[in-house]
Amino acid sequence: MSLNASIEAARAGETGRGFPVVASEVKKLADQTAMSGKQISEVIKNIQLESEISVNNVLKGEEEVLLGIRSVTEAGKAFEQIELAMSGVTAGWKV
């Protein structure tokens, strides 16, 4: 766009004296827009990476919870067996 404005300024002669200023400003805006686009792209990449890490952490946490549930269930069964064994032992006692 800034190149087009410069060409038009050259063709317009005296009446196009202000075009170079406009062309310069358009170029600055175009450069700023390009830089902003790159920055936005980087932010999006970082968000995607952090999201992937978060998902992996949640999945690991889920695995740990499932292991914990299994351990608690096994411990509960062991306590039930201990209780049954103790009931059998104490049933034979005479008070």
Summary of the structure (lengths in Angstrom):
residues: 95
radius of gyration: 37.6
end to end distance: 103.4
largest distance: 122.0
contacts: 197
relative contact order: 0.06
helix: 93%
strand: 0%
